[in-house]
């Protein structure tokens, strides 16, 4: 299913609100493309990474594709 970046970002935010609860541990993975500049000295994302939310046991809770470049402050809520 093809989504716009805006729809994908909203879906990612909705999944975080749905699954993340205070006092629990979660892992967020950003799976970058091999050619992404995140792996260079600049350390800036130039790809469209897959975002994966996992619980403390490693089970996948949500996976979102197409939400745009990685921004380090996006998990702080409203920072992007």
N, CA, C and O of each residue as an XYZ file, in Angstrom:
320
protein
N       0.838     -1.175      0.000
C       0.000      0.000      0.000
C       0.885      1.240      0.000
O       1.770      1.370      0.845
N       0.658      2.128     -0.916
C       1.438      3.342     -1.026
C       0.780      4.454     -0.228
O      -0.415      4.711     -0.375
N       1.561      5.111      0.617
C       1.071      6.216      1.425
C       1.926      7.444      1.146
O       3.084      7.330      0.743
N       1.354      8.594      1.359
C       2.156      9.802      1.292
C       3.014      9.864      2.557
O       2.750      9.158      3.531
N       4.038     10.711      2.532
C       4.886     10.852      3.714
C       4.067     11.352      4.899
O       4.283     10.929      6.035
N       3.138     12.242      4.634
C       2.308     12.777      5.714
C       1.458     11.670      6.343
O       1.356     11.582      7.566
N       0.853     10.829      5.509
C       0.051      9.714      6.029
C       0.921      8.742      6.809
O       0.507      8.243      7.856
N       2.118      8.470      6.312
C       3.022      7.546      6.995
C       3.472      8.119      8.337
O       3.545      7.387      9.324
N       3.774      9.419      8.389
C       4.179     10.040      9.659
C       3.033     10.013     10.671
O       3.252      9.784     11.861
N       1.823     10.248     10.194
C       0.661     10.178     11.088
C       0.440      8.749     11.576
O       0.094      8.535     12.738
N       0.639      7.777     10.698
C       0.493      6.375     11.095
C       1.531      6.011     12.145
O       1.223      5.297     13.099
N       2.774      6.500     11.978
C       3.839      6.245     12.952
C       3.489      6.859     14.306
O       3.664      6.221     15.344
N       3.000      8.082     14.295
C       2.603      8.740     15.549
C       1.447      7.994     16.216
O       1.423      7.851     17.438
N       0.498      7.522     15.422
C      -0.646      6.779     15.966
C      -0.190      5.463     16.586
O      -0.689      5.074     17.642
N       0.742      4.778     15.950
C       1.249      3.512     16.486
C       2.005      3.744     17.788
O       1.886      2.957     18.727
N       2.787      4.827     17.846
C       3.485      5.134     19.093
C       2.490      5.414     20.208
O       2.662      4.916     21.320
N       1.459      6.196     19.938
C       0.445      6.483     20.973
C      -0.274      5.209     21.399
O      -0.601      5.042     22.574
N      -0.514      4.330     20.468
C      -1.246      3.092     20.737
C      -0.450      2.137     21.636
O      -1.008      1.523     22.546
N       0.846      2.018     21.377
C       1.637      0.980     22.045
C       2.470      1.461     23.222
O       2.641      0.715     24.186
N       2.986      2.658     23.179
C       3.929      3.099     24.203
C       3.196      3.525     25.466
O       2.312      4.381     25.437
N       3.583      2.909     26.568
C       3.012      3.196     27.886
C       4.131      3.584     28.835
O       5.235      3.043     28.761
N       3.850      4.499     29.705
C       4.828      4.976     30.684
C       5.300      3.826     31.571
O       4.501      3.008     32.025
N       6.604      3.777     31.809
C       7.171      2.766     32.679
C       7.600      1.490     31.974
O       8.170      0.604     32.610
N       7.342      1.373     30.677
C       7.751      0.197     29.908
C       8.930      0.544     29.012
O       9.169      1.711     28.703
N       9.656     -0.475     28.604
C      10.815     -0.303     27.744
C      10.450     -0.680     26.316
O       9.805     -1.701     26.078
N      10.869      0.152     25.368
C      10.612     -0.093     23.952
C      11.884      0.174     23.170
O      12.745      0.943     23.598
N      11.989     -0.468     22.024
C      13.112     -0.265     21.119
C      12.563      0.295     19.817
O      11.578     -0.212     19.279
N      13.196      1.328     19.323
C      12.831      1.897     18.034
C      14.007      1.676     17.098
O      15.131      2.083     17.391
N      13.744      1.033     15.978
C      14.781      0.784     14.982
C      14.494      1.627     13.748
O      13.350      1.743     13.310
N      15.534      2.204     13.205
C      15.461      2.891     11.923
C      16.329      2.089     10.979
O      17.550      2.059     11.132
N      15.725      1.446     10.018
C      16.450      0.591      9.096
C      16.750      1.397      7.830
O      15.908      1.530      6.942
N      17.987      1.938      7.775
C      18.407      2.808      6.682
C      18.828      1.997      5.461
O      19.213      0.833      5.568
N      18.744      2.638      4.304
C      19.242      2.046      3.067
C      20.768      1.999      3.130
O      21.380      2.846      3.781
N      21.393      1.024      2.466
C      22.856      0.936      2.502
C      23.560      2.191      1.980
O      24.666      2.489      2.430
N      22.970      2.920      1.065
C      23.595      4.113      0.506
C      23.282      5.399      1.257
O      23.623      6.482      0.783
N      22.646      5.304      2.407
C      22.251      6.483      3.171
C      23.488      7.198      3.732
O      24.463      6.557      4.123
N      23.432      8.532      3.766
C      24.555      9.328      4.284
C      24.681      9.240      5.801
O      25.608      9.818      6.368
N      23.779      8.536      6.472
C      23.892      8.342      7.922
C      25.176      7.568      8.243
O      25.702      7.647      9.353
N      25.668      6.818      7.247
C      26.875      6.017      7.432
C      28.144      6.772      7.020
O      29.213      6.167      6.939
N      28.046      8.077      6.760
C      29.201      8.898      6.417
C      29.547      9.786      7.608
O      28.903      9.712      8.655
N      30.553     10.615      7.443
C      30.957     11.515      8.529
C      29.879     12.535      8.880
O      29.799     12.972     10.028
N      29.049     12.923      7.914
C      28.013     13.917      8.175
C      26.917     13.380      9.086
O      26.278     14.153      9.801
N      26.690     12.069      9.072
C      25.699     11.405      9.920
C      24.288     11.979      9.740
O      23.515     12.044     10.696
N      23.957     12.393      8.516
C      22.624     12.903      8.212
C      21.899     11.911      7.323
O      22.455     11.427      6.338
N      20.668     11.613      7.668
C      19.874     10.657      6.905
C      19.428     11.274      5.581
O      18.885     12.378      5.541
N      19.670     10.536      4.505
C      19.235     10.963      3.181
C      18.340      9.919      2.521
O      18.037     10.026      1.332
N      17.919      8.922      3.275
C      17.070      7.869      2.711
C      15.675      7.948      3.329
O      15.335      8.923      3.999
N      14.902      6.943      3.104
C      13.550      6.849      3.646
C      13.501      5.566      4.490
O      12.983      4.547      4.033
N      14.042      5.611      5.733
C      14.186      4.380      6.514
C      12.850      3.806      6.982
O      11.866      4.524      7.158
N      12.851      2.517      7.174
C      11.695      1.859      7.774
C      11.794      2.090      9.268
O      12.876      1.999      9.849
N      10.662      2.389      9.888
C      10.617      2.592     11.338
C       9.956      1.373     11.959
O       8.872      0.962     11.544
N      10.622      0.796     12.963
C      10.120     -0.417     13.599
C      10.075     -0.179     15.108
O      11.072      0.226     15.706
N       8.927     -0.429     15.717
C       8.758     -0.313     17.162
C       8.667     -1.720     17.736
O       7.839     -2.525     17.309
N       9.540     -2.011     18.720
C       9.561     -3.337     19.333
C       9.406     -3.209     20.841
O       9.784     -2.198     21.433
N       8.847     -4.245     21.450
C       8.733     -4.248     22.913
C      10.042     -4.742     23.516
O      10.992     -5.026     22.787
N      10.097     -4.846     24.831
C      11.332     -5.237     25.513
C      11.751     -6.670     25.241
O      12.887     -7.040     25.535
N      10.873     -7.479     24.694
C      11.206     -8.866     24.340
C      11.609     -9.004     22.872
O      11.931    -10.100     22.414
N      11.591     -7.899     22.143
C      11.987     -7.923     20.744
C      10.853     -8.202     19.772
O      11.088     -8.355     18.573
N       9.636     -8.271     20.273
C       8.493     -8.508     19.389
C       8.141     -7.211     18.663
O       8.112     -6.141     19.272
N       7.876     -7.310     17.373
C       7.533     -6.144     16.570
C       6.098     -5.724     16.866
O       5.163     -6.511     16.726
N       5.944     -4.471     17.278
C       4.625     -3.905     17.561
C       4.097     -3.115     16.374
O       2.894     -3.112     16.112
N       4.987     -2.448     15.660
C       4.580     -1.632     14.514
C       5.745     -1.501     13.549
O       6.908     -1.502     13.953
N       5.419     -1.386     12.267
C       6.414     -1.180     11.212
C       5.813     -0.209     10.211
O       4.759     -0.472      9.633
N       6.489      0.912     10.011
C       5.996      1.941      9.102
C       7.061      2.216      8.047
O       8.242      2.349      8.366
N       6.640      2.300      6.805
C       7.531      2.614      5.693
C       7.077      3.911      5.046
O       5.885      4.220      5.032
N       8.017      4.661      4.515
C       7.671      5.838      3.730
C       7.403      7.107      4.507
O       6.733      8.003      3.994
N       7.909      7.217      5.742
C       7.639      8.403      6.555
C       8.694      9.489      6.378
O       8.628     10.514      7.056
N       9.652      9.297      5.497
C      10.651     10.324      5.237
C      11.931     10.123      6.008
O      12.128      9.107      6.675
N      12.800     11.113      5.904
C      14.112     11.047      6.525
C      14.017     10.968      8.042
O      13.045     11.417      8.650
N      15.045     10.389      8.632
C      15.149     10.264     10.084
C      15.554     11.606     10.677
O      16.501     12.238     10.209
N      14.844     12.031     11.692
C      15.195     13.237     12.440
C      15.417     12.825     13.896
O      14.497     12.290     14.515
N      16.595     13.053     14.460
C      16.924     12.563     15.790
C      15.949     12.997     16.894
O      15.810     12.290     17.892
N      15.294     14.111     16.742
C      14.412     14.622     17.792
C      12.953     14.206     17.617
O      12.109     14.636     18.403
N      12.630     13.399     16.632
C      11.220     13.108     16.367
C      10.514     12.332     17.472
O       9.290     12.408     17.578
N      11.241     11.595     18.289
C      10.613     10.838     19.362
C      10.314     11.694     20.595
O       9.694     11.221     21.547
N      10.751     12.940     20.574
C      10.478     13.828     21.713
C       9.078     14.418     21.663
O       8.656     15.107     22.592
N       8.365     14.153     20.592
C       6.977     14.622     20.487
C       6.885     16.039     19.975
O       7.212     16.992     20.682
N       6.434     16.170     18.736
C       6.227     17.481     18.159
C       7.489     18.182     17.716
O       7.435     19.351     17.334
N       8.613     17.513     17.755
C       9.878     18.156     17.413
C      10.106     18.242     15.916
O      10.998     18.968     15.478
N       9.330     17.527     15.120
C       9.540     17.557     13.671
C       8.340     18.109     12.978
O       8.328     18.212     11.752
